Amino acid sequence: MGKIIHSRLFGIDLIIVNSETTTRELLDKHSANYPTRPVIRTNELAGLAFNTVLLPYGET
């Protein structure tokens, strides 16, 4: 099994990183290159809009 695996599940792209050193490099050194979290409208409808895990990057 490789260090980085890509899979598509129900139309959603999943990236699985299977190495701590690779994960640290991606998060520490390259995190400014990655976009914010996706906005999921169904969470707003369900009253989960202010869930810490789902918040976009920013001041909040």
MOPAC internal coordinates of N, CA, C and O (Angstrom, degrees):
PM7 1SCF
backbone

  N    0.0000 0     0.00 0     0.00 0    0    0    0
  C    1.4477 1     0.00 0     0.00 0    1    0    0
  C    1.5279 1   108.28 1     0.00 0    2    1    0
  O    1.2310 1   120.31 1   -41.06 1    3    2    1
  N    1.3160 1   117.01 1   138.94 1    3    2    1
  C    1.4526 1   121.99 1  -177.68 1    5    3    2
  C    1.5159 1   112.82 1   -80.00 1    6    5    3
  O    1.2310 1   121.24 1    -4.04 1    7    6    5
  N    1.3158 1   115.22 1   175.96 1    7    6    5
  C    1.4565 1   120.61 1   179.75 1    9    7    6
  C    1.5218 1   112.33 1   -77.71 1   10    9    7
  O    1.2310 1   120.52 1   148.04 1   11   10    9
  N    1.3456 1   116.61 1   -31.96 1   11   10    9
  C    1.4621 1   120.78 1   178.12 1   13   11   10
  C    1.5247 1   107.81 1  -127.18 1   14   13   11
  O    1.2310 1   120.92 1   -51.65 1   15   14   13
  N    1.3338 1   115.84 1   128.35 1   15   14   13
  C    1.4629 1   121.89 1  -177.42 1   17   15   14
  C    1.5213 1   108.58 1  -122.96 1   18   17   15
  O    1.2310 1   120.42 1   -44.42 1   19   18   17
  N    1.3218 1   116.80 1   135.58 1   19   18   17
  C    1.4711 1   122.09 1   175.66 1   21   19   18
  C    1.5112 1   108.66 1  -111.29 1   22   21   19
  O    1.2310 1   121.11 1   -44.77 1   23   22   21
  N    1.3217 1   115.48 1   135.23 1   23   22   21
  C    1.4626 1   120.73 1   177.39 1   25   23   22
  C    1.5178 1   108.23 1  -142.35 1   26   25   23
  O    1.2310 1   120.39 1   -27.80 1   27   26   25
  N    1.3058 1   116.86 1   152.20 1   27   26   25
  C    1.4569 1   121.59 1   175.77 1   29   27   26
  C    1.5224 1   107.83 1  -119.29 1   30   29   27
  O    1.2310 1   120.44 1   -57.47 1   31   30   29
  N    1.3293 1   116.77 1   122.53 1   31   30   29
  C    1.4519 1   122.60 1  -177.17 1   33   31   30
  C    1.5136 1   108.56 1  -126.82 1   34   33   31
  O    1.2310 1   120.54 1   -63.80 1   35   34   33
  N    1.3113 1   116.58 1   116.20 1   35   34   33
  C    1.4675 1   122.85 1  -178.53 1   37   35   34
  C    1.5262 1   111.90 1    53.40 1   38   37   35
  O    1.2310 1   120.42 1  -141.34 1   39   38   37
  N    1.3224 1   116.80 1    38.66 1   39   38   37
  C    1.4578 1   121.92 1   177.73 1   41   39   38
  C    1.5203 1   114.21 1    81.50 1   42   41   39
  O    1.2310 1   119.74 1  -174.41 1   43   42   41
  N    1.3290 1   118.10 1     5.59 1   43   42   41
  C    1.4604 1   122.29 1   179.52 1   45   43   42
  C    1.5241 1   108.30 1  -107.98 1   46   45   43
  O    1.2310 1   120.78 1   -52.97 1   47   46   45
  N    1.3284 1   116.12 1   127.03 1   47   46   45
  C    1.4622 1   120.63 1   178.05 1   49   47   46
  C    1.5217 1   109.58 1   -78.08 1   50   49   47
  O    1.2310 1   120.60 1   -51.57 1   51   50   49
  N    1.3254 1   116.46 1   128.43 1   51   50   49
  C    1.4592 1   122.36 1   177.25 1   53   51   50
  C    1.5246 1   108.72 1  -116.41 1   54   53   51
  O    1.2310 1   120.67 1   -46.21 1   55   54   53
  N    1.3062 1   116.32 1   133.79 1   55   54   53
  C    1.4497 1   122.24 1   175.55 1   57   55   54
  C    1.5298 1   106.72 1  -115.42 1   58   57   55
  O    1.2310 1   120.63 1   -58.21 1   59   58   57
  N    1.3189 1   116.41 1   121.79 1   59   58   57
  C    1.4553 1   121.85 1  -179.54 1   61   59   58
  C    1.5217 1   107.55 1  -112.41 1   62   61   59
  O    1.2310 1   120.86 1   -58.53 1   63   62   61
  N    1.3346 1   115.97 1   121.47 1   63   62   61
  C    1.4578 1   121.37 1   179.28 1   65   63   62
  C    1.5192 1   107.56 1  -104.47 1   66   65   63
  O    1.2310 1   120.82 1   -60.36 1   67   66   65
  N    1.3196 1   116.03 1   119.64 1   67   66   65
  C    1.4525 1   122.35 1  -172.26 1   69   67   66
  C    1.5310 1   112.19 1  -106.88 1   70   69   67
  O    1.2310 1   120.65 1  -148.25 1   71   70   69
  N    1.3328 1   116.37 1    31.75 1   71   70   69
  C    1.4630 1   120.25 1  -178.78 1   73   71   70
  C    1.5225 1   108.40 1  -150.27 1   74   73   71
  O    1.2310 1   120.55 1   -52.15 1   75   74   73
  N    1.3204 1   116.56 1   127.85 1   75   74   73
  C    1.4631 1   120.30 1   179.94 1   77   75   74
  C    1.5190 1   111.32 1   -63.97 1   78   77   75
  O    1.2310 1   119.95 1   138.56 1   79   78   77
  N    1.3166 1   117.70 1   -41.44 1   79   78   77
  C    1.4649 1   120.00 1  -178.67 1   81   79   78
  C    1.5278 1   111.47 1   -66.05 1   82   81   79
  O    1.2310 1   120.63 1   140.65 1   83   82   81
  N    1.3211 1   116.40 1   -39.35 1   83   82   81
  C    1.4687 1   120.04 1   177.18 1   85   83   82
  C    1.5230 1   110.48 1   -66.07 1   86   85   83
  O    1.2310 1   120.24 1   138.29 1   87   86   85
  N    1.3297 1   117.15 1   -41.71 1   87   86   85
  C    1.4645 1   121.54 1   178.89 1   89   87   86
  C    1.5189 1   110.67 1   -61.94 1   90   89   87
  O    1.2310 1   120.19 1   133.72 1   91   90   89
  N    1.3225 1   117.23 1   -46.28 1   91   90   89
  C    1.4705 1   120.65 1   179.30 1   93   91   90
  C    1.5289 1   111.09 1   -61.76 1   94   93   91
  O    1.2310 1   120.54 1   139.26 1   95   94   93
  N    1.3175 1   116.58 1   -40.74 1   95   94   93
  C    1.4620 1   119.65 1   179.19 1   97   95   94
  C    1.5194 1   111.20 1   -64.19 1   98   97   95
  O    1.2310 1   120.40 1   135.80 1   99   98   97
  N    1.3302 1   116.84 1   -44.20 1   99   98   97
  C    1.4647 1   120.64 1   179.63 1  101   99   98
  C    1.5301 1   111.66 1   -64.17 1  102  101   99
  O    1.2310 1   120.14 1   137.49 1  103  102  101
  N    1.3302 1   117.33 1   -42.51 1  103  102  101
  C    1.4585 1   120.47 1  -176.70 1  105  103  102
  C    1.5207 1   113.17 1   -79.34 1  106  105  103
  O    1.2310 1   119.87 1   139.98 1  107  106  105
  N    1.3098 1   117.85 1   -40.02 1  107  106  105
  C    1.4622 1   120.79 1  -176.40 1  109  107  106
  C    1.5214 1   113.07 1   -81.23 1  110  109  107
  O    1.2310 1   120.29 1   133.35 1  111  110  109
  N    1.3123 1   117.05 1   -46.65 1  111  110  109
  C    1.4592 1   120.28 1  -172.18 1  113  111  110
  C    1.5210 1   114.26 1   -92.53 1  114  113  111
  O    1.2310 1   120.01 1   153.37 1  115  114  113
  N    1.3181 1   117.58 1   -26.63 1  115  114  113
  C    1.4699 1   119.64 1  -172.19 1  117  115  114
  C    1.5310 1   113.99 1  -121.15 1  118  117  115
  O    1.2310 1   119.20 1  -170.06 1  119  118  117
  N    1.3151 1   119.14 1     9.94 1  119  118  117
  C    1.4619 1   120.88 1  -174.30 1  121  119  118
  C    1.5293 1   113.12 1   -64.31 1  122  121  119
  O    1.2310 1   119.42 1   153.20 1  123  122  121
  N    1.3141 1   118.70 1   -26.80 1  123  122  121
  C    1.4696 1   120.97 1   179.01 1  125  123  122
  C    1.5238 1   111.82 1   -67.61 1  126  125  123
  O    1.2310 1   119.66 1   162.33 1  127  126  125
  N    1.3249 1   118.25 1   -17.67 1  127  126  125
  C    1.4689 1   121.62 1  -179.22 1  129  127  126
  C    1.5227 1   113.04 1   -82.54 1  130  129  127
  O    1.2310 1   119.86 1   166.45 1  131  130  129
  N    1.3262 1   117.88 1   -13.55 1  131  130  129
  C    1.4574 1   120.79 1  -171.98 1  133  131  130
  C    1.5230 1   111.16 1   -98.03 1  134  133  131
  O    1.2310 1   120.04 1   -36.74 1  135  134  133
  N    1.3250 1   117.53 1   143.26 1  135  134  133
  C    1.4659 1   120.89 1  -179.90 1  137  135  134
  C    1.5277 1   111.28 1   -72.70 1  138  137  135
  O    1.2310 1   121.39 1    -7.92 1  139  138  137
  N    1.2999 1   114.94 1   172.08 1  139  138  137
  C    1.4569 1   121.86 1   179.00 1  141  139  138
  C    1.5275 1   111.49 1   -71.62 1  142  141  139
  O    1.2310 1   120.34 1    -4.22 1  143  142  141
  N    1.2999 1   116.95 1   175.78 1  143  142  141
  C    1.4665 1   121.20 1   179.18 1  145  143  142
  C    1.5223 1   109.95 1   -68.79 1  146  145  143
  O    1.2310 1   119.74 1   -28.19 1  147  146  145
  N    1.3178 1   118.11 1   151.81 1  147  146  145
  C    1.4689 1   120.06 1   178.96 1  149  147  146
  C    1.5257 1   111.08 1   -71.92 1  150  149  147
  O    1.2310 1   120.66 1   -30.57 1  151  150  149
  N    1.3193 1   116.34 1   149.43 1  151  150  149
  C    1.4603 1   121.82 1   175.57 1  153  151  150
  C    1.5190 1   107.42 1   -87.39 1  154  153  151
  O    1.2310 1   120.42 1   -56.23 1  155  154  153
  N    1.3274 1   116.81 1   123.77 1  155  154  153
  C    1.4560 1   122.11 1  -179.29 1  157  155  154
  C    1.5223 1   107.79 1  -110.00 1  158  157  155
  O    1.2310 1   120.43 1   -74.93 1  159  158  157
  N    1.3108 1   116.79 1   105.07 1  159  158  157
  C    1.4672 1   121.92 1  -173.75 1  161  159  158
  C    1.5197 1   113.07 1   -62.58 1  162  161  159
  O    1.2310 1   119.71 1   148.96 1  163  162  161
  N    1.3218 1   118.16 1   -31.04 1  163  162  161
  C    1.4693 1   119.09 1  -179.63 1  165  163  162
  C    1.5312 1   111.33 1   -65.37 1  166  165  163
  O    1.2310 1   119.63 1   152.91 1  167  166  165
  N    1.3088 1   118.31 1   -27.09 1  167  166  165
  C    1.4652 1   120.51 1   176.34 1  169  167  166
  C    1.5240 1   110.78 1   -66.50 1  170  169  167
  O    1.2310 1   120.23 1   141.80 1  171  170  169
  N    1.3253 1   117.16 1   -38.20 1  171  170  169
  C    1.4565 1   120.66 1   176.61 1  173  171  170
  C    1.5230 1   110.58 1   -63.89 1  174  173  171
  O    1.2310 1   120.45 1   137.26 1  175  174  173
  N    1.3260 1   116.75 1   -42.74 1  175  174  173
  C    1.4646 1   120.62 1   179.65 1  177  175  174
  C    1.5261 1   112.13 1   -64.70 1  178  177  175
  O    1.2310 1   120.75 1   149.00 1  179  178  177
  N    1.3200 1   116.17 1   -31.00 1  179  178  177
  C    1.4625 1   120.96 1  -179.43 1  181  179  178
  C    1.5280 1   112.22 1   -87.24 1  182  181  179
  O    1.2310 1   119.91 1  -178.89 1  183  182  181
  N    1.3382 1   117.79 1     1.11 1  183  182  181
  C    1.4504 1   121.24 1   179.85 1  185  183  182
  C    1.5174 1   113.69 1    81.38 1  186  185  183
  O    1.2310 1   120.03 1  -159.99 1  187  186  185
  N    1.3249 1   117.54 1    20.01 1  187  186  185
  C    1.4603 1   121.78 1  -178.43 1  189  187  186
  C    1.5233 1   112.67 1  -107.52 1  190  189  187
  O    1.2310 1   120.20 1  -158.19 1  191  190  189
  N    1.3295 1   117.22 1    21.81 1  191  190  189
  C    1.4585 1   120.77 1  -175.09 1  193  191  190
  C    1.5219 1   111.81 1   -63.96 1  194  193  191
  O    1.2310 1   119.85 1   146.70 1  195  194  193
  N    1.3367 1   117.90 1   -33.30 1  195  194  193
  C    1.4568 1   120.10 1  -179.18 1  197  195  194
  C    1.5261 1   109.88 1  -103.39 1  198  197  195
  O    1.2310 1   121.19 1  -118.80 1  199  198  197
  N    1.3059 1   115.32 1    61.20 1  199  198  197
  C    1.4561 1   122.53 1   175.47 1  201  199  198
  C    1.5255 1   105.89 1  -106.07 1  202  201  199
  O    1.2310 1   120.03 1   -55.83 1  203  202  201
  N    1.3224 1   117.54 1   124.17 1  203  202  201
  C    1.4584 1   122.03 1  -174.18 1  205  203  202
  C    1.5257 1   112.52 1   -52.73 1  206  205  203
  O    1.2310 1   119.97 1   141.40 1  207  206  205
  N    1.3103 1   117.66 1   -38.60 1  207  206  205
  C    1.4594 1   121.63 1  -178.63 1  209  207  206
  C    1.5251 1   111.36 1   -66.95 1  210  209  207
  O    1.2310 1   120.19 1   149.73 1  211  210  209
  N    1.3341 1   117.25 1   -30.27 1  211  210  209
  C    1.4597 1   121.32 1  -174.70 1  213  211  210
  C    1.5100 1   114.01 1   -97.06 1  214  213  211
  O    1.2310 1   119.41 1   176.24 1  215  214  213
  N    1.3458 1   118.73 1    -3.76 1  215  214  213
  C    1.4601 1   120.29 1  -178.46 1  217  215  214
  C    1.5240 1   111.59 1   -69.19 1  218  217  215
  O    1.2310 1   119.92 1   -36.80 1  219  218  217
  N    1.3294 1   117.76 1   143.20 1  219  218  217
  C    1.4598 1   119.82 1   175.29 1  221  219  218
  C    1.5268 1   109.58 1   -71.11 1  222  221  219
  O    1.2310 1   119.95 1   -17.69 1  223  222  221
  N    1.3266 1   117.71 1   162.31 1  223  222  221
  C    1.4538 1   121.63 1   178.19 1  225  223  222
  C    1.5215 1   109.96 1   -65.57 1  226  225  223
  O    1.2310 1   119.94 1   -36.33 1  227  226  225
  N    1.3038 1   117.71 1   143.67 1  227  226  225
  C    1.4570 1   121.34 1   178.51 1  229  227  226
  C    1.5108 1   111.19 1   155.54 1  230  229  227
  O    1.2310 1   120.84 1    16.33 1  231  230  229
  N    1.3205 1   116.01 1  -163.67 1  231  230  229
  C    1.4595 1   122.72 1  -177.18 1  233  231  230
  C    1.5226 1   112.81 1   -59.50 1  234  233  231
  O    1.2310 1   120.01 1   137.93 1  235  234  233
  N    1.3245 1   117.58 1   -42.07 1  235  234  233
  C    1.4759 1   121.63 1  -177.70 1  237  235  234
  C    1.4892 1   110.42 1   -64.21 1  238  237  235
  O    1.2310 1   120.10 1   180.00 1  239  238  237

